Amino acid sequence: MPIQIISYHCNVKNRMGRLISSTIVRDVLLDPDHSNLPRRARSEGLRGIKKGETRSISIPAQDAYGLYDPKLVLTRFIEDSNLNSPLKIDEQVFVMKNGVRTQMRVIEFSSDTVTLDGNHPLAGQDLIFEILTLDARDATNDEILAAPIGQTFLH
């Protein structure tokens, strides 16, 4: 099957039907062989799509952003964390964890402690991608060759 370039409107919902995000994405090269599981699953689900077609792609949590791992949650004293005040819930911060600079999300804080979560915000959630294709065409050889190696094309 030929490699495609598509533009689409995408609603992402959880399994309860709650809208998580809605976006329009333009001119992306589908890469069903990409190693990133959520993107690969979406790419595979969009293979051969035509302009005006709608598809619903369900991806279980373990194949989307992984299962929620409580070991990725940690609590630190604010004075020891080198974080800027004031802290905000859902703020993305970088901390040193096991000698590696790691992005985490603030999920709770008090006057002296902060609790951080290293899980992706959608970890543990089964996701449904509702796609309306605005445009779809076969990619040219030049477009395929011009694509940077390892770049993720399906957003």
N, C-alpha and C positions, 0 to 999 in steps of 0.2 A: 504494500500500500504506500502511495507517495506521502512524503512529509508535507504537512500543510502549514500555512500561516493563517491564523484566524483572529477575528475581533469578536468580542462577546460581552454580554451583560451577565454578571454572576451574582446570585444571592446565595450566601452560605447560611445554613440553618443547622441547629442541633436537632437531635432526634425527636424532641418535643415540638418542633416547628418554630422555635424562637429564632428570629432573624439575628444573625451575628454580624454580618457585613453585607454590603451591596456595592458593587463596583463595575465600572466599564473598563475593559482591557482591550488595547488595540494592537494589532499586528504582532502577534507572538508566534514563534515557531514551536509547534508541538514537538516534544522530545520524549516519546514513550519509553526510551531506553535510559532516561536519567535515573540516577540512583536514589534521589530524594523520593521517598514513598508517597507522600500526599500528591506531589506533582506528577509522579509517574502514574498513579492511579487515575488522576484526572485526565492526563494525556491519553491513557489507554481508553478511558470512557468517552473521549471526544474523537477518537480515531474515525476518519471518514465522514465527519459531520459536514452538513451542507448549510449554506446561508439560509436563515430563517428557521432552522430546525431548533427544537428545544430538547434538552436532555436533563435528566436528574441522575446524579451520580452519588451513590451512598458509599461512604468510606468508614469502616469501623475504627474506633479509637486507636487500636494498636497499629493500624496501617496509616493513620493520619498523623497525629502529633505524639503518638505513644500513649501508654497508660500513665496515669498520675503516679509519681514516685515520691512518697513522703520523705525519703532520704534526701531529697533535693531541697528541703525546707530547713532553714537554720535561723536561730535567734542569737543576736549579738548585742552587747552593750553599745549604745550609740557612740559613746566617747571613744570606743576601741575600733569603730567601723570606718572612720574617715569619710563619713557621708556628710553631704551638705544639708544644712537645715534651711527651711523647714521641710520635713519629709511629707510626701503625699502618697496615699494609697494608689496602687497600680503604677507608680513611678518606676521607670527602669533605671537601675543603678549598676555600677561595676564594683565588684569586690574581689579580693584575693581569696581563692578557695583552693587549698592543697597546692599553693604556689602558682596557680593559674588565674589570670584575670578573667572573671566570669560575670556575664550579665545575669542579673536577677531582678525580681519584681518585689516591691514593697507590698506586703499583704496586711501588716499590722505593725503598730508602734505605740509605745508608751513614752513617759517622760525620760526613761533611761534605757529602754531596749527597742530593737527593731527586728521584725521577723521578715525574712526574705524567702522567696520561692524561685527556684531555678527551673521549674517546669515551664513548658510553653503554656501560655494562657488557655489554649484549647486542648491541652493534654487531658486524656480521659474522656473526651467527648466524641461520640459518633457524629459524623458530619454529613450533611446533604448539600451538594453543590447543584443548584438549579441554574442551568446555562441556557441562554438564548443567543444563538449565533447571529451576529450582525453582518459578518463577512467571512468567507472561507474560500481559500484557493490553494492550489499546489505551489509549494515553494520552488523557486528556480535553483539551479545548481549554484549560481553565484551567491544567492542568499544563504544557502546551506554552507558553502565553503567560507563565507564571510563571518559566520557565527563563531564567536570565541569558544575555544575548547573549554568544556566544563561549565559554561554559562547556563543558567537555568532560564528556559524560554517561556514556560507556562507559568504565569504569575498566580 
